[in-house]
Amino acid sequence: MKAQAAIRKDPFDALGNPHRRAILELLAKKPRSVQEIADQLPISRPAVSRHLRLLNSAGLVADQQIGNRRLYRLDEQGAAAARQYLAQVWGDVGTRFRIFAENTKPTKARR
């Protein structure tokens, strides 16, 4: 699996599934095992494992073997890459929108 990890999948494709987003929300609170995640979601443990593999290949989660358990956590590098992409695409759109809104007077409704 290490050879596959070198080829990163698109994190935005990974985020397209509601179960994967729910997994990320759970992992944002604390690292968890596959079973802990499956206990919180309406999907099977094997399905959770498949989602985690995809999230891992997209660089959004990482795993660590602790004793006989494998714990999954958010991978900050993957989140940083997605954040950087969005910043590049959107740039200072928020600032421009605020300036536009501040300088645009609302029109009075005619009766």
Biopython code that builds the backbone (N, CA, C, O; Angstrom):
import numpy as np
from Bio.PDB.StructureBuilder import StructureBuilder

atoms = [
    (1, "MET", "N", (0.813, -1.188, 0.000)),
    (1, "MET", "CA", (0.000, 0.000, 0.000)),
    (1, "MET", "C", (0.862, 1.259, 0.000)),
    (1, "MET", "O", (0.381, 2.314, -0.414)),
    (2, "LYS", "N", (2.080, 1.194, 0.435)),
    (2, "LYS", "CA", (2.963, 2.359, 0.450)),
    (2, "LYS", "C", (3.234, 2.862, -0.968)),
    (2, "LYS", "O", (3.358, 4.068, -1.177)),
    (3, "ALA", "N", (3.326, 1.963, -1.936)),
    (3, "ALA", "CA", (3.572, 2.384, -3.311)),
    (3, "ALA", "C", (2.381, 3.177, -3.845)),
    (3, "ALA", "O", (2.562, 4.138, -4.594)),
    (4, "GLN", "N", (1.163, 2.780, -3.465)),
    (4, "GLN", "CA", (-0.022, 3.500, -3.896)),
    (4, "GLN", "C", (-0.122, 4.860, -3.218)),
    (4, "GLN", "O", (-0.648, 5.805, -3.806)),
    (5, "ALA", "N", (0.375, 4.973, -1.991)),
    (5, "ALA", "CA", (0.265, 6.230, -1.246)),
    (5, "ALA", "C", (1.011, 7.360, -1.941)),
    (5, "ALA", "O", (0.687, 8.533, -1.751)),
    (6, "ALA", "N", (2.023, 7.003, -2.757)),
    (6, "ALA", "CA", (2.786, 8.027, -3.464)),
    (6, "ALA", "C", (1.927, 8.727, -4.521)),
    (6, "ALA", "O", (2.169, 9.887, -4.852)),
    (7, "ILE", "N", (0.929, 8.021, -5.046)),
    (7, "ILE", "CA", (0.030, 8.602, -6.034)),
    (7, "ILE", "C", (-1.210, 9.091, -5.290)),
    (7, "ILE", "O", (-2.069, 8.302, -4.896)),
    (8, "ARG", "N", (-1.284, 10.391, -5.110)),
    (8, "ARG", "CA", (-2.386, 10.981, -4.352)),
    (8, "ARG", "C", (-3.625, 11.140, -5.230)),
    (8, "ARG", "O", (-3.542, 11.560, -6.384)),
    (9, "LYS", "N", (-4.751, 10.800, -4.665)),
    (9, "LYS", "CA", (-6.041, 11.013, -5.316)),
    (9, "LYS", "C", (-6.505, 12.432, -5.004)),
    (9, "LYS", "O", (-5.964, 13.084, -4.111)),
    (10, "ASP", "N", (-7.483, 12.898, -5.724)),
    (10, "ASP", "CA", (-8.026, 14.243, -5.551)),
    (10, "ASP", "C", (-8.837, 14.310, -4.259)),
    (10, "ASP", "O", (-9.817, 13.579, -4.112)),
    (11, "PRO", "N", (-8.442, 15.185, -3.308)),
    (11, "PRO", "CA", (-9.184, 15.274, -2.053)),
    (11, "PRO", "C", (-10.628, 15.741, -2.260)),
    (11, "PRO", "O", (-11.503, 15.398, -1.465)),
    (12, "PHE", "N", (-10.884, 16.509, -3.305)),
    (12, "PHE", "CA", (-12.243, 16.983, -3.534)),
    (12, "PHE", "C", (-13.147, 15.856, -4.027)),
    (12, "PHE", "O", (-14.347, 15.869, -3.753)),
    (13, "ASP", "N", (-12.597, 14.888, -4.746)),
    (13, "ASP", "CA", (-13.374, 13.704, -5.108)),
    (13, "ASP", "C", (-13.732, 12.929, -3.835)),
    (13, "ASP", "O", (-14.856, 12.448, -3.688)),
    (14, "ALA", "N", (-12.781, 12.815, -2.934)),
    (14, "ALA", "CA", (-13.017, 12.090, -1.684)),
    (14, "ALA", "C", (-14.095, 12.762, -0.850)),
    (14, "ALA", "O", (-14.859, 12.085, -0.162)),
    (15, "LEU", "N", (-14.165, 14.070, -0.902)),
    (15, "LEU", "CA", (-15.141, 14.812, -0.099)),
    (15, "LEU", "C", (-16.544, 14.788, -0.705)),
    (15, "LEU", "O", (-17.489, 15.297, -0.104)),
    (16, "GLY", "N", (-16.678, 14.206, -1.876)),
    (16, "GLY", "CA", (-17.968, 14.173, -2.552)),
    (16, "GLY", "C", (-18.969, 13.207, -1.952)),
    (16, "GLY", "O", (-20.139, 13.228, -2.335)),
    (17, "ASN", "N", (-18.555, 12.372, -1.036)),
    (17, "ASN", "CA", (-19.436, 11.368, -0.446)),
    (17, "ASN", "C", (-19.822, 11.774, 0.975)),
    (17, "ASN", "O", (-18.943, 12.101, 1.772)),
    (18, "PRO", "N", (-21.109, 11.762, 1.313)),
    (18, "PRO", "CA", (-21.517, 12.191, 2.656)),
    (18, "PRO", "C", (-20.963, 11.323, 3.783)),
    (18, "PRO", "O", (-20.710, 11.826, 4.878)),
    (19, "HIS", "N", (-20.769, 10.025, 3.532)),
    (19, "HIS", "CA", (-20.201, 9.165, 4.577)),
    (19, "HIS", "C", (-18.747, 9.540, 4.858)),
    (19, "HIS", "O", (-18.308, 9.533, 6.008)),
    (20, "ARG", "N", (-18.009, 9.865, 3.804)),
    (20, "ARG", "CA", (-16.614, 10.260, 4.012)),
    (20, "ARG", "C", (-16.532, 11.597, 4.741)),
    (20, "ARG", "O", (-15.651, 11.797, 5.578)),
    (21, "ARG", "N", (-17.446, 12.509, 4.427)),
    (21, "ARG", "CA", (-17.464, 13.778, 5.174)),
    (21, "ARG", "C", (-17.803, 13.526, 6.640)),
    (21, "ARG", "O", (-17.222, 14.157, 7.523)),
    (22, "ALA", "N", (-18.725, 12.623, 6.908)),
    (22, "ALA", "CA", (-19.086, 12.288, 8.296)),
    (22, "ALA", "C", (-17.892, 11.666, 9.023)),
    (22, "ALA", "O", (-17.669, 11.940, 10.202)),
    (23, "ILE", "N", (-17.137, 10.842, 8.329)),
    (23, "ILE", "CA", (-15.937, 10.244, 8.929)),
    (23, "ILE", "C", (-14.948, 11.337, 9.301)),
    (23, "ILE", "O", (-14.379, 11.317, 10.393)),
    (24, "LEU", "N", (-14.741, 12.290, 8.403)),
    (24, "LEU", "CA", (-13.818, 13.391, 8.704)),
    (24, "LEU", "C", (-14.303, 14.199, 9.907)),
    (24, "LEU", "O", (-13.497, 14.620, 10.737)),
    (25, "GLU", "N", (-15.602, 14.415, 10.003)),
    (25, "GLU", "CA", (-16.143, 15.151, 11.148)),
    (25, "GLU", "C", (-15.886, 14.410, 12.453)),
    (25, "GLU", "O", (-15.564, 15.030, 13.466)),
    (26, "LEU", "N", (-16.026, 13.080, 12.433)),
    (26, "LEU", "CA", (-15.731, 12.286, 13.627)),
    (26, "LEU", "C", (-14.253, 12.360, 13.977)),
    (26, "LEU", "O", (-13.893, 12.504, 15.146)),
    (27, "LEU", "N", (-13.397, 12.262, 12.967)),
    (27, "LEU", "CA", (-11.957, 12.285, 13.218)),
    (27, "LEU", "C", (-11.475, 13.670, 13.634)),
    (27, "LEU", "O", (-10.413, 13.795, 14.244)),
    (28, "ALA", "N", (-12.235, 14.705, 13.317)),
    (28, "ALA", "CA", (-11.858, 16.051, 13.744)),
    (28, "ALA", "C", (-11.910, 16.176, 15.266)),
    (28, "ALA", "O", (-11.210, 17.004, 15.850)),
    (29, "LYS", "N", (-12.736, 15.356, 15.902)),
    (29, "LYS", "CA", (-12.872, 15.394, 17.361)),
    (29, "LYS", "C", (-11.755, 14.631, 18.060)),
    (29, "LYS", "O", (-11.236, 15.074, 19.085)),
    (30, "LYS", "N", (-11.384, 13.465, 17.490)),
    (30, "LYS", "CA", (-10.314, 12.649, 18.070)),
    (30, "LYS", "C", (-10.006, 11.478, 17.140)),
    (30, "LYS", "O", (-10.849, 11.087, 16.333)),
    (31, "PRO", "N", (-8.799, 10.917, 17.251)),
    (31, "PRO", "CA", (-8.482, 9.718, 16.458)),
    (31, "PRO", "C", (-9.414, 8.570, 16.854)),
    (31, "PRO", "O", (-9.822, 8.464, 18.011)),
    (32, "ARG", "N", (-9.740, 7.728, 15.902)),
    (32, "ARG", "CA", (-10.676, 6.629, 16.154)),
    (32, "ARG", "C", (-10.285, 5.389, 15.354)),
    (32, "ARG", "O", (-9.599, 5.472, 14.336)),
    (33, "SER", "N", (-10.737, 4.247, 15.840)),
    (33, "SER", "CA", (-10.557, 2.989, 15.128)),
    (33, "SER", "C", (-11.706, 2.818, 14.128)),
    (33, "SER", "O", (-12.697, 3.547, 14.177)),
    (34, "VAL", "N", (-11.563, 1.865, 13.238)),
    (34, "VAL", "CA", (-12.612, 1.576, 12.265)),
    (34, "VAL", "C", (-13.912, 1.242, 12.995)),
    (34, "VAL", "O", (-14.981, 1.713, 12.608)),
    (35, "GLN", "N", (-13.823, 0.437, 14.041)),
    (35, "GLN", "CA", (-15.018, 0.038, 14.786)),
    (35, "GLN", "C", (-15.682, 1.241, 15.450)),
    (35, "GLN", "O", (-16.908, 1.352, 15.440)),
    (36, "GLU", "N", (-14.892, 2.136, 16.023)),
    (36, "GLU", "CA", (-15.456, 3.329, 16.659)),
    (36, "GLU", "C", (-16.197, 4.197, 15.636)),
    (36, "GLU", "O", (-17.241, 4.774, 15.941)),
    (37, "ILE", "N", (-15.652, 4.280, 14.435)),
    (37, "ILE", "CA", (-16.302, 5.052, 13.374)),
    (37, "ILE", "C", (-17.582, 4.351, 12.936)),
    (37, "ILE", "O", (-18.628, 4.986, 12.805)),
    (38, "ALA", "N", (-17.500, 3.036, 12.708)),
    (38, "ALA", "CA", (-18.672, 2.266, 12.268)),
    (38, "ALA", "C", (-19.799, 2.336, 13.293)),
    (38, "ALA", "O", (-20.972, 2.341, 12.919)),
    (39, "ASP", "N", (-19.463, 2.390, 14.569)),
    (39, "ASP", "CA", (-20.486, 2.478, 15.618)),
    (39, "ASP", "C", (-21.270, 3.786, 15.549)),
    (39, "ASP", "O", (-22.387, 3.865, 16.059)),
    (40, "GLN", "N", (-20.693, 4.814, 14.921)),
    (40, "GLN", "CA", (-21.331, 6.129, 14.842)),
    (40, "GLN", "C", (-22.065, 6.380, 13.532)),
    (40, "GLN", "O", (-22.782, 7.372, 13.400)),
    (41, "LEU", "N", (-21.889, 5.486, 12.564)),
    (41, "LEU", "CA", (-22.458, 5.705, 11.230)),
    (41, "LEU", "C", (-23.374, 4.550, 10.822)),
    (41, "LEU", "O", (-23.235, 3.440, 11.337)),
    (42, "PRO", "N", (-24.302, 4.800, 9.908)),
    (42, "PRO", "CA", (-25.210, 3.741, 9.459)),
    (42, "PRO", "C", (-24.626, 2.889, 8.329)),
    (42, "PRO", "O", (-25.349, 2.475, 7.423)),
    (43, "ILE", "N", (-23.319, 2.628, 8.387)),
    (43, "ILE", "CA", (-22.671, 1.795, 7.368)),
    (43, "ILE", "C", (-21.836, 0.730, 8.071)),
    (43, "ILE", "O", (-21.498, 0.860, 9.248)),
    (44, "SER", "N", (-21.515, -0.310, 7.338)),
    (44, "SER", "CA", (-20.784, -1.443, 7.916)),
    (44, "SER", "C", (-19.314, -1.112, 8.145)),
    (44, "SER", "O", (-18.781, -0.137, 7.614)),
    (45, "ARG", "N", (-18.689, -1.944, 8.940)),
    (45, "ARG", "CA", (-17.257, -1.787, 9.194)),
    (45, "ARG", "C", (-16.436, -1.922, 7.913)),
    (45, "ARG", "O", (-15.524, -1.124, 7.698)),
    (46, "PRO", "N", (-16.728, -2.913, 7.045)),
    (46, "PRO", "CA", (-15.980, -2.984, 5.778)),
    (46, "PRO", "C", (-16.160, -1.734, 4.918)),
    (46, "PRO", "O", (-15.221, -1.304, 4.248)),
    (47, "ALA", "N", (-17.365, -1.148, 4.932)),
    (47, "ALA", "CA", (-17.594, 0.080, 4.160)),
    (47, "ALA", "C", (-16.762, 1.226, 4.737)),
    (47, "ALA", "O", (-16.195, 2.021, 3.987)),
    (48, "VAL", "N", (-16.689, 1.312, 6.063)),
    (48, "VAL", "CA", (-15.862, 2.340, 6.700)),
    (48, "VAL", "C", (-14.411, 2.169, 6.275)),
    (48, "VAL", "O", (-13.732, 3.147, 5.962)),
    (49, "SER", "N", (-13.935, 0.931, 6.262)),
    (49, "SER", "CA", (-12.547, 0.658, 5.858)),
    (49, "SER", "C", (-12.290, 1.123, 4.429)),
    (49, "SER", "O", (-11.244, 1.706, 4.143)),
    (50, "ARG", "N", (-13.242, 0.867, 3.530)),
    (50, "ARG", "CA", (-13.084, 1.310, 2.138)),
    (50, "ARG", "C", (-13.031, 2.835, 2.057)),
    (50, "ARG", "O", (-12.205, 3.395, 1.336)),
    (51, "HIS", "N", (-13.912, 3.501, 2.797)),
    (51, "HIS", "CA", (-13.912, 4.968, 2.804)),
    (51, "HIS", "C", (-12.600, 5.504, 3.377)),
    (51, "HIS", "O", (-12.054, 6.480, 2.862)),
    (52, "LEU", "N", (-12.100, 4.883, 4.424)),
    (52, "LEU", "CA", (-10.839, 5.326, 5.027)),
    (52, "LEU", "C", (-9.667, 5.149, 4.064)),
    (52, "LEU", "O", (-8.777, 5.999, 4.011)),
    (53, "ARG", "N", (-9.659, 4.062, 3.309)),
    (53, "ARG", "CA", (-8.586, 3.859, 2.317)),
    (53, "ARG", "C", (-8.604, 4.980, 1.282)),
    (53, "ARG", "O", (-7.553, 5.503, 0.911)),
    (54, "LEU", "N", (-9.792, 5.347, 0.819)),
    (54, "LEU", "CA", (-9.902, 6.420, -0.167)),
    (54, "LEU", "C", (-9.478, 7.761, 0.446)),
    (54, "LEU", "O", (-8.752, 8.529, -0.186)),
    (55, "LEU", "N", (-9.923, 8.042, 1.664)),
    (55, "LEU", "CA", (-9.525, 9.284, 2.336)),
    (55, "LEU", "C", (-8.022, 9.323, 2.567)),
    (55, "LEU", "O", (-7.397, 10.380, 2.471)),
    (56, "ASN", "N", (-7.443, 8.161, 2.873)),
    (56, "ASN", "CA", (-5.994, 8.076, 3.070)),
    (56, "ASN", "C", (-5.268, 8.338, 1.755)),
    (56, "ASN", "O", (-4.268, 9.055, 1.729)),
    (57, "SER", "N", (-5.765, 7.762, 0.669)),
    (57, "SER", "CA", (-5.098, 7.953, -0.625)),
    (57, "SER", "C", (-5.231, 9.399, -1.116)),
    (57, "SER", "O", (-4.444, 9.848, -1.949)),
    (58, "ALA", "N", (-6.230, 10.128, -0.597)),
    (58, "ALA", "CA", (-6.398, 11.534, -0.948)),
    (58, "ALA", "C", (-5.602, 12.440, -0.006)),
    (58, "ALA", "O", (-5.601, 13.661, -0.165)),
    (59, "GLY", "N", (-4.934, 11.842, 0.966)),
    (59, "GLY", "CA", (-4.118, 12.611, 1.894)),
    (59, "GLY", "C", (-4.898, 13.307, 2.993)),
    (59, "GLY", "O", (-4.364, 14.188, 3.666)),
    (60, "LEU", "N", (-6.158, 12.924, 3.188)),
    (60, "LEU", "CA", (-6.983, 13.590, 4.190)),
    (60, "LEU", "C", (-6.934, 12.925, 5.564)),
    (60, "LEU", "O", (-7.191, 13.575, 6.578)),
    (61, "VAL", "N", (-6.605, 11.634, 5.603)),
    (61, "VAL", "CA", (-6.453, 10.946, 6.880)),
    (61, "VAL", "C", (-5.148, 10.164, 6.882)),
    (61, "VAL", "O", (-4.597, 9.822, 5.836)),
    (62, "ALA", "N", (-4.681, 9.898, 8.074)),
    (62, "ALA", "CA", (-3.486, 9.062, 8.265)),
    (62, "ALA", "C", (-3.841, 8.018, 9.323)),
    (62, "ALA", "O", (-4.782, 8.202, 10.095)),
    (63, "ASP", "N", (-3.096, 6.942, 9.350)),
    (63, "ASP", "CA", (-3.364, 5.907, 10.349)),
    (63, "ASP", "C", (-2.094, 5.561, 11.092)),
    (63, "ASP", "O", (-0.983, 5.783, 10.611)),
    (64, "GLN", "N", (-2.286, 5.010, 12.279)),
    (64, "GLN", "CA", (-1.158, 4.630, 13.125)),
    (64, "GLN", "C", (-1.527, 3.367, 13.886)),
    (64, "GLN", "O", (-2.607, 3.272, 14.470)),
    (65, "GLN", "N", (-0.619, 2.402, 13.873)),
    (65, "GLN", "CA", (-0.826, 1.160, 14.603)),
    (65, "GLN", "C", (-0.448, 1.393, 16.064)),
    (65, "GLN", "O", (0.683, 1.772, 16.366)),
    (66, "ILE", "N", (-1.399, 1.165, 16.963)),
    (66, "ILE", "CA", (-1.150, 1.288, 18.402)),
    (66, "ILE", "C", (-1.607, -0.010, 19.032)),
    (66, "ILE", "O", (-2.804, -0.271, 19.153)),
    (67, "GLY", "N", (-0.641, -0.822, 19.431)),
    (67, "GLY", "CA", (-0.974, -2.146, 19.944)),
    (67, "GLY", "C", (-1.612, -2.966, 18.849)),
    (67, "GLY", "O", (-1.072, -3.086, 17.749)),
    (68, "ASN", "N", (-2.769, -3.533, 19.157)),
    (68, "ASN", "CA", (-3.464, -4.328, 18.136)),
    (68, "ASN", "C", (-4.542, -3.529, 17.420)),
    (68, "ASN", "O", (-5.356, -4.095, 16.690)),
    (69, "ARG", "N", (-4.550, -2.213, 17.625)),
    (69, "ARG", "CA", (-5.539, -1.341, 16.980)),
    (69, "ARG", "C", (-4.868, -0.391, 16.000)),
    (69, "ARG", "O", (-3.721, 0.014, 16.184)),
    (70, "ARG", "N", (-5.596, -0.054, 14.977)),
    (70, "ARG", "CA", (-5.144, 0.958, 14.024)),
    (70, "ARG", "C", (-6.064, 2.154, 14.221)),
    (70, "ARG", "O", (-7.279, 2.052, 14.056)),
    (71, "LEU", "N", (-5.471, 3.285, 14.573)),
    (71, "LEU", "CA", (-6.249, 4.504, 14.784)),
    (71, "LEU", "C", (-6.073, 5.440, 13.597)),
    (71, "LEU", "O", (-4.975, 5.594, 13.063)),
    (72, "TYR", "N", (-7.157, 6.049, 13.204)),
    (72, "TYR", "CA", (-7.159, 6.994, 12.091)),
    (72, "TYR", "C", (-7.334, 8.400, 12.647)),
    (72, "TYR", "O", (-8.047, 8.613, 13.628)),
    (73, "ARG", "N", (-6.675, 9.346, 12.007)),
    (73, "ARG", "CA", (-6.749, 10.748, 12.413)),
    (73, "ARG", "C", (-6.714, 11.603, 11.153)),
    (73, "ARG", "O", (-6.359, 11.128, 10.074)),
    (74, "LEU", "N", (-7.087, 12.868, 11.306)),
    (74, "LEU", "CA", (-6.988, 13.785, 10.172)),
    (74, "LEU", "C", (-5.527, 14.006, 9.833)),
    (74, "LEU", "O", (-4.682, 14.063, 10.726)),
    (75, "ASP", "N", (-5.227, 14.129, 8.566)),
    (75, "ASP", "CA", (-3.871, 14.427, 8.107)),
    (75, "ASP", "C", (-3.817, 15.906, 7.761)),
    (75, "ASP", "O", (-4.427, 16.340, 6.783)),
    (76, "GLU", "N", (-3.106, 16.667, 8.542)),
    (76, "GLU", "CA", (-3.042, 18.119, 8.354)),
    (76, "GLU", "C", (-2.445, 18.509, 6.999)),
    (76, "GLU", "O", (-2.814, 19.543, 6.441)),
    (77, "GLN", "N", (-1.539, 17.706, 6.472)),
    (77, "GLN", "CA", (-0.937, 18.036, 5.175)),
    (77, "GLN", "C", (-1.976, 18.004, 4.064)),
    (77, "GLN", "O", (-1.969, 18.864, 3.183)),
    (78, "GLY", "N", (-2.863, 17.028, 4.097)),
    (78, "GLY", "CA", (-3.914, 16.941, 3.087)),
    (78, "GLY", "C", (-4.881, 18.098, 3.197)),
    (78, "GLY", "O", (-5.290, 18.670, 2.187)),
    (79, "ALA", "N", (-5.250, 18.448, 4.425)),
    (79, "ALA", "CA", (-6.157, 19.584, 4.629)),
    (79, "ALA", "C", (-5.482, 20.880, 4.184)),
    (79, "ALA", "O", (-6.129, 21.743, 3.590)),
    (80, "ALA", "N", (-4.206, 21.019, 4.461)),
    (80, "ALA", "CA", (-3.472, 22.229, 4.062)),
    (80, "ALA", "C", (-3.420, 22.349, 2.538)),
    (80, "ALA", "O", (-3.540, 23.450, 2.001)),
    (81, "ALA", "N", (-3.245, 21.239, 1.846)),
    (81, "ALA", "CA", (-3.197, 21.270, 0.378)),
    (81, "ALA", "C", (-4.552, 21.703, -0.187)),
    (81, "ALA", "O", (-4.606, 22.494, -1.129)),
    (82, "ALA", "N", (-5.640, 21.189, 0.382)),
    (82, "ALA", "CA", (-6.975, 21.583, -0.085)),
    (82, "ALA", "C", (-7.224, 23.062, 0.203)),
    (82, "ALA", "O", (-7.761, 23.781, -0.639)),
    (83, "ARG", "N", (-6.835, 23.510, 1.388)),
    (83, "ARG", "CA", (-7.005, 24.914, 1.773)),
    (83, "ARG", "C", (-6.202, 25.824, 0.838)),
    (83, "ARG", "O", (-6.683, 26.878, 0.424)),
    (84, "GLN", "N", (-4.983, 25.411, 0.514)),
    (84, "GLN", "CA", (-4.135, 26.203, -0.381)),
    (84, "GLN", "C", (-4.755, 26.298, -1.772)),
    (84, "GLN", "O", (-4.730, 27.359, -2.395)),
    (85, "TYR", "N", (-5.302, 25.208, -2.248)),
    (85, "TYR", "CA", (-5.953, 25.222, -3.555)),
    (85, "TYR", "C", (-7.132, 26.208, -3.560)),
    (85, "TYR", "O", (-7.271, 27.013, -4.481)),
    (86, "LEU", "N", (-7.969, 26.136, -2.531)),
    (86, "LEU", "CA", (-9.117, 27.040, -2.465)),
    (86, "LEU", "C", (-8.670, 28.492, -2.366)),
    (86, "LEU", "O", (-9.279, 29.367, -2.983)),
    (87, "ALA", "N", (-7.627, 28.758, -1.607)),
    (87, "ALA", "CA", (-7.112, 30.127, -1.501)),
    (87, "ALA", "C", (-6.609, 30.612, -2.857)),
    (87, "ALA", "O", (-6.797, 31.774, -3.217)),
    (88, "GLN", "N", (-5.966, 29.713, -3.610)),
    (88, "GLN", "CA", (-5.445, 30.071, -4.930)),
    (88, "GLN", "C", (-6.600, 30.389, -5.885)),
    (88, "GLN", "O", (-6.540, 31.363, -6.635)),
    (89, "VAL", "N", (-7.634, 29.576, -5.853)),
    (89, "VAL", "CA", (-8.759, 29.757, -6.757)),
    (89, "VAL", "C", (-9.590, 30.981, -6.376)),
    (89, "VAL", "O", (-9.952, 31.780, -7.240)),
    (90, "TRP", "N", (-9.887, 31.126, -5.109)),
    (90, "TRP", "CA", (-10.765, 32.202, -4.666)),
    (90, "TRP", "C", (-10.022, 33.491, -4.374)),
    (90, "TRP", "O", (-10.614, 34.570, -4.413)),
    (91, "GLY", "N", (-8.745, 33.395, -4.086)),
    (91, "GLY", "CA", (-7.958, 34.593, -3.820)),
    (91, "GLY", "C", (-8.618, 35.499, -2.814)),
    (91, "GLY", "O", (-9.002, 35.066, -1.728)),
    (92, "ASP", "N", (-8.746, 36.728, -3.168)),
    (92, "ASP", "CA", (-9.342, 37.686, -2.235)),
    (92, "ASP", "C", (-10.785, 38.008, -2.603)),
    (92, "ASP", "O", (-11.226, 39.149, -2.463)),
    (93, "VAL", "N", (-11.509, 37.015, -3.067)),
    (93, "VAL", "CA", (-12.905, 37.203, -3.446)),
    (93, "VAL", "C", (-13.715, 37.744, -2.262)),
    (93, "VAL", "O", (-14.545, 38.636, -2.439)),
    (94, "GLY", "N", (-13.483, 37.219, -1.075)),
    (94, "GLY", "CA", (-14.222, 37.674, 0.099)),
    (94, "GLY", "C", (-14.022, 39.154, 0.359)),
    (94, "GLY", "O", (-14.977, 39.866, 0.669)),
    (95, "THR", "N", (-12.801, 39.619, 0.237)),
    (95, "THR", "CA", (-12.511, 41.034, 0.438)),
    (95, "THR", "C", (-13.191, 41.877, -0.624)),
    (95, "THR", "O", (-13.781, 42.914, -0.318)),
    (96, "ARG", "N", (-13.110, 41.433, -1.875)),
    (96, "ARG", "CA", (-13.748, 42.186, -2.958)),
    (96, "ARG", "C", (-15.261, 42.243, -2.780)),
    (96, "ARG", "O", (-15.885, 43.272, -3.040)),
    (97, "PHE", "N", (-15.844, 41.140, -2.340)),
    (97, "PHE", "CA", (-17.285, 41.116, -2.128)),
    (97, "PHE", "C", (-17.679, 42.078, -1.005)),
    (97, "PHE", "O", (-18.660, 42.811, -1.138)),
    (98, "ARG", "N", (-16.929, 42.085, 0.096)),
    (98, "ARG", "CA", (-17.211, 42.991, 1.212)),
    (98, "ARG", "C", (-17.149, 44.442, 0.746)),
    (98, "ARG", "O", (-18.036, 45.233, 1.070)),
    (99, "ILE", "N", (-16.117, 44.799, -0.007)),
    (99, "ILE", "CA", (-15.983, 46.171, -0.519)),
    (99, "ILE", "C", (-17.151, 46.515, -1.437)),
    (99, "ILE", "O", (-17.715, 47.606, -1.348)),
    (100, "PHE", "N", (-17.512, 45.590, -2.314)),
    (100, "PHE", "CA", (-18.651, 45.813, -3.206)),
    (100, "PHE", "C", (-19.926, 46.035, -2.394)),
    (100, "PHE", "O", (-20.678, 46.971, -2.664)),
    (101, "ALA", "N", (-20.172, 45.179, -1.400)),
    (101, "ALA", "CA", (-21.384, 45.286, -0.586)),
    (101, "ALA", "C", (-21.423, 46.596, 0.186)),
    (101, "ALA", "O", (-22.480, 47.212, 0.317)),
    (102, "GLU", "N", (-20.271, 47.023, 0.699)),
    (102, "GLU", "CA", (-20.213, 48.269, 1.460)),
    (102, "GLU", "C", (-20.448, 49.491, 0.575)),
    (102, "GLU", "O", (-20.938, 50.517, 1.048)),
    (103, "ASN", "N", (-20.105, 49.384, -0.698)),
    (103, "ASN", "CA", (-20.209, 50.528, -1.608)),
    (103, "ASN", "C", (-21.438, 50.490, -2.512)),
    (103, "ASN", "O", (-21.583, 51.325, -3.406)),
    (104, "THR", "N", (-22.294, 49.549, -2.285)),
    (104, "THR", "CA", (-23.509, 49.434, -3.082)),
    (104, "THR", "C", (-24.689, 49.789, -2.190)),
    (104, "THR", "O", (-24.939, 49.137, -1.176)),
    (105, "LYS", "N", (-25.398, 50.816, -2.579)),
    (105, "LYS", "CA", (-26.555, 51.245, -1.798)),
    (105, "LYS", "C", (-27.763, 50.431, -2.228)),
    (105, "LYS", "O", (-28.005, 50.242, -3.421)),
    (106, "PRO", "N", (-28.516, 49.954, -1.254)),
    (106, "PRO", "CA", (-29.742, 49.233, -1.634)),
    (106, "PRO", "C", (-30.760, 50.191, -2.250)),
    (106, "PRO", "O", (-30.877, 51.342, -1.828)),
    (107, "THR", "N", (-31.482, 49.712, -3.237)),
    (107, "THR", "CA", (-32.494, 50.552, -3.868)),
    (107, "THR", "C", (-33.776, 50.478, -3.052)),
    (107, "THR", "O", (-34.093, 49.432, -2.484)),
    (108, "LYS", "N", (-34.505, 51.569, -2.990)),
    (108, "LYS", "CA", (-35.760, 51.604, -2.258)),
    (108, "LYS", "C", (-36.832, 50.929, -3.113)),
    (108, "LYS", "O", (-36.937, 51.149, -4.320)),
    (109, "ALA", "N", (-37.593, 50.126, -2.453)),
    (109, "ALA", "CA", (-38.678, 49.438, -3.167)),
    (109, "ALA", "C", (-39.771, 50.426, -3.530)),
    (109, "ALA", "O", (-40.187, 51.236, -2.702)),
    (110, "ARG", "N", (-40.226, 50.357, -4.746)),
    (110, "ARG", "CA", (-41.296, 51.231, -5.208)),
    (110, "ARG", "C", (-42.641, 50.601, -4.868)),
    (110, "ARG", "O", (-42.827, 49.387, -4.956)),
    (111, "ARG", "N", (-43.560, 51.459, -4.483)),
    (111, "ARG", "CA", (-44.887, 50.944, -4.145)),
    (111, "ARG", "C", (-45.909, 51.365, -5.128)),
    (111, "ARG", "O", (-47.081, 51.014, -4.989)),
]
sb = StructureBuilder()
sb.init_structure("model")
sb.init_model(0)
sb.init_chain("A")
sb.init_seg("    ")
for serial, (resi, resn, name, xyz) in enumerate(atoms, 1):
    if name == "N":
        sb.init_residue(resn, " ", resi, " ")
    sb.init_atom(name, np.array(xyz, "f"), 0.0, 1.0, " ", f" {name:<3s}", serial, name[0])
structure = sb.get_structure()
